[in-house]
């Protein structure tokens, strides 16, 4: 399963690194890709990870989650 997270507050590659590291530590996270210009992160997950857990990981490193949805 893949989820896409719309994130506000990222402005540079350091921000990308913070978000990638935070989401990579979420239980079940396999692969994280952050698209800075689109302000989105795509996370491949093993099994089901609640959106609240993904949101908390991003917000804990100082960024705002606008929306989370499953990728088609």
C-alpha positions, -999 to +999 in steps of 0.1 A: +000+000+000+012+035-007+000+067+009+006+103-002+010+131+024+005+167+015+030+187+037+034+224+043+065+241+056+093+223+037+116+247+019+149+229+013+167+196+011+173+196+048+135+197+053+132+168+029+158+148+049+139+155+082+106+143+067+122+112+050+139+102+083+107+107+104+085+088+080+111+061+076+110+054+113+072+048+113+064+011+119+059-006+086+075+021+065+095+006+036+102+034+012+097+072+014+099+096-015+096+134-008+088+157-037+098+192-025+082+213-054+049+194-050+051+194-012+042+157-011+057+126+005+048+091-008+053+063+017+052+026+008+038+007+038+039-029+050+003-035+061-019-008+076-004+022+093-030+047+107-029+081+091-026+096+126+007+079+131+021+093+098+007+127+106+023+127+141+057+117+126+057+146+102+044+171+128+069+160+154+097+173+131+080+206+126+059+204+095+022+206+088+002+178+073-026+191+051-040+158+038-033+121+036-047+097+010-041+063-005-023+063-039-043+047-067 
